[in-house]
Amino acid sequence: MLFRMLILTGALTAVCVPAWAGFMTGDQLKDYLDDAQSGTSFKNLTVAMGYVAGVYDMVDQTHVCVTRELSVRDAMDIVHRYLNAHRSDLQQPAAELVVKALAEEFPCKQ
């Protein structure tokens, strides 16, 4: 009986441990942004737009200090340029990369 409980506990632990910390990788977001820029998929445009806008809305304003009017399209272009320039980071969670892109474009004065 104890052996069965140990096996069950081990199996449940293996199944319950999260494999990834984010919903989307930078590589996946880049694919959506590529399609959005080329106009090949309205669905991918809306996914990319919603994702970038959602992350922007949640960003701590001490990390990103926007100094001008910023449209979602402008934010998407900034993120797309950042992802193209930092291809070695594309396996990181997309949300982290969106914040890094916006912080690089709109740094806060320390």
PAVO-359492 format. One record per residue: residue in one letter; y, z, x of N, C-alpha, C in turn. Coordinates in steps of 0.2 Angstrom, whole numbers, m for minus. Layout:
REM PAVO-359492
+--------+-------+-------+-------+-------+-------+-------+-------+-------+-------+
: residu :   nyy :   nzz :   nxx :  cayy :  cazz :  caxx :   cyy :   czz :   cxx :
+--------+-------+-------+-------+-------+-------+-------+-------+-------+-------+
:      a :     Y :     Z :     X :     Y :     Z :     X :     Y :     Z :     X :
...
+--------+-------+-------+-------+-------+-------+-------+-------+-------+-------+
REM end
This chain:
REM PAVO-359492
+--------+-------+-------+-------+-------+-------+-------+-------+-------+-------+
: residu :   nyy :   nzz :   nxx :  cayy :  cazz :  caxx :   cyy :   czz :   cxx :
+--------+-------+-------+-------+-------+-------+-------+-------+-------+-------+
:      m :    m6 :     0 :     4 :     0 :     0 :     0 :     6 :     0 :     4 :
:      l :     6 :     4 :    10 :    12 :     4 :    14 :    13 :    m2 :    18 :
:      f :     8 :    m5 :    19 :     8 :   m12 :    23 :    11 :   m17 :    18 :
:      r :     9 :   m17 :    12 :    12 :   m22 :     7 :    20 :   m21 :     6 :
:      m :    22 :   m14 :     6 :    29 :   m13 :     5 :    33 :   m15 :    11 :
:      l :    30 :   m14 :    17 :    33 :   m17 :    23 :    34 :   m24 :    23 :
:      i :    29 :   m28 :    21 :    29 :   m35 :    21 :    34 :   m37 :    16 :
:      l :    34 :   m34 :    10 :    39 :   m36 :     4 :    46 :   m34 :     7 :
:      t :    47 :   m29 :    10 :    54 :   m27 :    13 :    56 :   m32 :    18 :
:      g :    52 :   m34 :    22 :    54 :   m39 :    27 :    55 :   m46 :    24 :
:      a :    52 :   m47 :    19 :    53 :   m54 :    16 :    59 :   m54 :    12 :
:      l :    61 :   m48 :     9 :    67 :   m48 :     5 :    73 :   m48 :    10 :
:      t :    72 :   m44 :    15 :    78 :   m44 :    20 :    79 :   m51 :    23 :
:      a :    74 :   m55 :    24 :    75 :   m62 :    27 :    78 :   m66 :    22 :
:      v :    77 :   m65 :    16 :    80 :   m70 :    11 :    87 :   m68 :     9 :
:      c :    89 :   m61 :     9 :    95 :   m59 :     7 :   100 :   m59 :    13 :
:      v :    99 :   m60 :    19 :   104 :   m61 :    24 :   107 :   m68 :    24 :
:      p :   114 :   m68 :    23 :   118 :   m74 :    23 :   117 :   m78 :    29 :
:      a :   116 :   m85 :    28 :   116 :   m89 :    34 :   122 :   m92 :    36 :
:      w :   128 :   m91 :    32 :   134 :   m94 :    34 :   139 :   m90 :    31 :
:      a :   145 :   m89 :    34 :   150 :   m85 :    31 :   155 :   m89 :    27 :
:      g :   155 :   m95 :    27 :   160 :   m99 :    22 :   156 :  m104 :    18 :
:      f :   160 :  m106 :    13 :   157 :  m111 :     9 :   157 :  m118 :    12 :
:      m :   162 :  m119 :    16 :   162 :  m126 :    19 :   164 :  m126 :    27 :
:      t :   161 :  m130 :    31 :   163 :  m131 :    38 :   169 :  m135 :    39 :
:      g :   172 :  m135 :    45 :   177 :  m139 :    46 :   175 :  m147 :    46 :
:      d :   169 :  m148 :    48 :   166 :  m155 :    48 :   166 :  m157 :    41 :
:      q :   164 :  m153 :    36 :   163 :  m155 :    29 :   170 :  m157 :    26 :
:      l :   175 :  m152 :    28 :   182 :  m153 :    25 :   185 :  m159 :    28 :
:      k :   183 :  m161 :    35 :   186 :  m167 :    38 :   183 :  m173 :    34 :
:      d :   177 :  m173 :    32 :   174 :  m179 :    28 :   178 :  m180 :    22 :
:      y :   180 :  m174 :    18 :   183 :  m174 :    12 :   190 :  m177 :    13 :
:      l :   194 :  m175 :    19 :   200 :  m177 :    20 :   200 :  m184 :    23 :
:      d :   195 :  m186 :    26 :   195 :  m194 :    28 :   195 :  m198 :    22 :
:      d :   190 :  m196 :    17 :   190 :  m200 :    11 :   196 :  m199 :     7 :
:      a :   200 :  m194 :     7 :   206 :  m193 :     3 :   211 :  m197 :     6 :
:      q :   212 :  m198 :    13 :   217 :  m202 :    16 :   215 :  m209 :    15 :
:      s :   209 :  m211 :    15 :   207 :  m218 :    14 :   208 :  m221 :     7 :
:      g :   208 :  m216 :     2 :   208 :  m217 :    m5 :   201 :  m220 :    m8 :
:      t :   196 :  m218 :    m4 :   189 :  m221 :    m7 :   186 :  m216 :   m12 :
:      s :   188 :  m210 :   m13 :   185 :  m206 :   m18 :   190 :  m201 :   m21 :
:      f :   192 :  m202 :   m27 :   196 :  m197 :   m30 :   193 :  m190 :   m31 :
:      k :   187 :  m190 :   m31 :   183 :  m183 :   m31 :   185 :  m180 :   m25 :
:      n :   184 :  m183 :   m19 :   184 :  m180 :   m13 :   192 :  m178 :   m11 :
:      l :   196 :  m182 :   m14 :   204 :  m181 :   m14 :   205 :  m174 :   m17 :
:      t :   202 :  m173 :   m23 :   204 :  m167 :   m27 :   200 :  m161 :   m24 :
:      v :   194 :  m162 :   m21 :   191 :  m156 :   m17 :   195 :  m154 :   m11 :
:      a :   197 :  m159 :    m7 :   201 :  m158 :    m1 :   208 :  m154 :    m3 :
:      m :   211 :  m157 :    m8 :   217 :  m154 :   m11 :   217 :  m147 :   m13 :
:      g :   212 :  m146 :   m17 :   210 :  m139 :   m20 :   209 :  m134 :   m14 :
:      y :   205 :  m136 :   m10 :   203 :  m132 :    m4 :   208 :  m130 :     0 :
:      v :   212 :  m135 :     2 :   218 :  m133 :     7 :   223 :  m129 :     3 :
:      a :   225 :  m131 :    m3 :   229 :  m127 :    m7 :   227 :  m120 :    m8 :
:      g :   221 :  m119 :   m10 :   218 :  m113 :   m11 :   218 :  m108 :    m5 :
:      v :   217 :  m111 :     1 :   217 :  m107 :     7 :   224 :  m105 :     9 :
:      y :   229 :  m110 :     8 :   236 :  m109 :     9 :   239 :  m103 :     5 :
:      d :   237 :  m103 :    m2 :   239 :   m98 :    m6 :   236 :   m91 :    m4 :
:      m :   231 :   m91 :    m1 :   228 :   m84 :     2 :   230 :   m82 :     9 :
:      v :   234 :   m87 :    12 :   236 :   m85 :    19 :   241 :   m79 :    19 :
:      d :   240 :   m75 :    24 :   244 :   m69 :    25 :   251 :   m72 :    28 :
:      q :   256 :   m71 :    25 :   263 :   m74 :    27 :   265 :   m72 :    34 :
:      t :   261 :   m67 :    37 :   263 :   m65 :    44 :   260 :   m70 :    49 :
:      h :   255 :   m74 :    47 :   252 :   m79 :    51 :   255 :   m86 :    51 :
:      v :   257 :   m88 :    45 :   260 :   m94 :    44 :   267 :   m93 :    41 :
:      c :   272 :   m96 :    44 :   279 :   m95 :    42 :   282 :  m102 :    40 :
:      v :   281 :  m105 :    34 :   283 :  m111 :    32 :   291 :  m111 :    32 :
:      t :   294 :  m116 :    35 :   301 :  m116 :    36 :   304 :  m121 :    32 :
:      r :   300 :  m125 :    28 :   303 :  m131 :    24 :   299 :  m132 :    18 :
:      e :   301 :  m136 :    13 :   297 :  m138 :     7 :   290 :  m141 :    10 :
:      l :   285 :  m138 :     7 :   278 :  m141 :     9 :   274 :  m143 :     3 :
:      s :   272 :  m149 :     3 :   268 :  m151 :    m3 :   261 :  m150 :    m1 :
:      v :   257 :  m151 :    m5 :   249 :  m150 :    m4 :   247 :  m156 :     0 :
:      r :   250 :  m162 :    m1 :   249 :  m168 :     3 :   251 :  m167 :    10 :
:      d :   257 :  m164 :    11 :   259 :  m163 :    18 :   254 :  m158 :    22 :
:      a :   252 :  m153 :    18 :   247 :  m148 :    21 :   241 :  m151 :    23 :
:      m :   238 :  m155 :    18 :   232 :  m159 :    19 :   233 :  m163 :    26 :
:      d :   238 :  m167 :    27 :   240 :  m171 :    33 :   240 :  m167 :    39 :
:      i :   243 :  m161 :    39 :   243 :  m156 :    44 :   236 :  m154 :    46 :
:      v :   232 :  m152 :    41 :   225 :  m150 :    42 :   221 :  m155 :    45 :
:      h :   222 :  m161 :    42 :   218 :  m167 :    44 :   219 :  m169 :    52 :
:      r :   226 :  m169 :    54 :   227 :  m170 :    61 :   224 :  m165 :    65 :
:      y :   225 :  m158 :    63 :   222 :  m153 :    67 :   214 :  m154 :    68 :
:      l :   211 :  m155 :    63 :   204 :  m156 :    63 :   202 :  m162 :    68 :
:      n :   206 :  m168 :    67 :   204 :  m173 :    72 :   206 :  m171 :    79 :
:      a :   211 :  m167 :    80 :   212 :  m165 :    87 :   208 :  m160 :    90 :
:      h :   204 :  m156 :    86 :   200 :  m151 :    88 :   193 :  m152 :    85 :
:      r :   190 :  m157 :    87 :   183 :  m159 :    85 :   178 :  m154 :    87 :
:      s :   179 :  m151 :    93 :   174 :  m146 :    95 :   173 :  m140 :    91 :
:      d :   178 :  m139 :    86 :   178 :  m133 :    82 :   176 :  m134 :    75 :
:      l :   173 :  m140 :    74 :   172 :  m142 :    67 :   166 :  m138 :    64 :
:      q :   162 :  m135 :    68 :   157 :  m131 :    65 :   159 :  m124 :    62 :
:      q :   165 :  m122 :    64 :   168 :  m116 :    61 :   170 :  m116 :    54 :
:      p :   170 :  m111 :    50 :   172 :  m111 :    43 :   179 :  m115 :    42 :
:      a :   179 :  m119 :    37 :   185 :  m123 :    36 :   191 :  m119 :    34 :
:      a :   190 :  m113 :    31 :   196 :  m109 :    29 :   199 :  m107 :    36 :
:      e :   195 :  m105 :    41 :   198 :  m102 :    47 :   202 :  m108 :    50 :
:      l :   200 :  m114 :    50 :   203 :  m120 :    53 :   209 :  m122 :    49 :
:      v :   209 :  m121 :    43 :   215 :  m123 :    39 :   221 :  m118 :    41 :
:      v :   219 :  m111 :    42 :   224 :  m106 :    44 :   227 :  m108 :    51 :
:      k :   222 :  m110 :    55 :   224 :  m111 :    62 :   229 :  m117 :    62 :
:      a :   227 :  m122 :    58 :   231 :  m128 :    58 :   238 :  m127 :    55 :
:      l :   239 :  m123 :    50 :   245 :  m121 :    47 :   249 :  m117 :    52 :
:      a :   246 :  m112 :    55 :   249 :  m108 :    60 :   252 :  m111 :    66 :
:      e :   248 :  m116 :    68 :   251 :  m120 :    74 :   257 :  m124 :    72 :
:      e :   257 :  m127 :    66 :   262 :  m131 :    63 :   268 :  m126 :    61 :
:      f :   267 :  m121 :    59 :   272 :  m116 :    56 :   271 :  m109 :    59 :
:      p :   272 :  m108 :    66 :   271 :  m102 :    69 :   276 :   m97 :    67 :
:      c :   275 :   m90 :    66 :   279 :   m85 :    65 :   282 :   m82 :    71 :
:      k :   289 :   m81 :    71 :   292 :   m78 :    77 :   289 :   m70 :    77 :
:      q :   287 :   m69 :    83 :   285 :   m62 :    84 :   290 :   m57 :    86 :
+--------+-------+-------+-------+-------+-------+-------+-------+-------+-------+
REM end
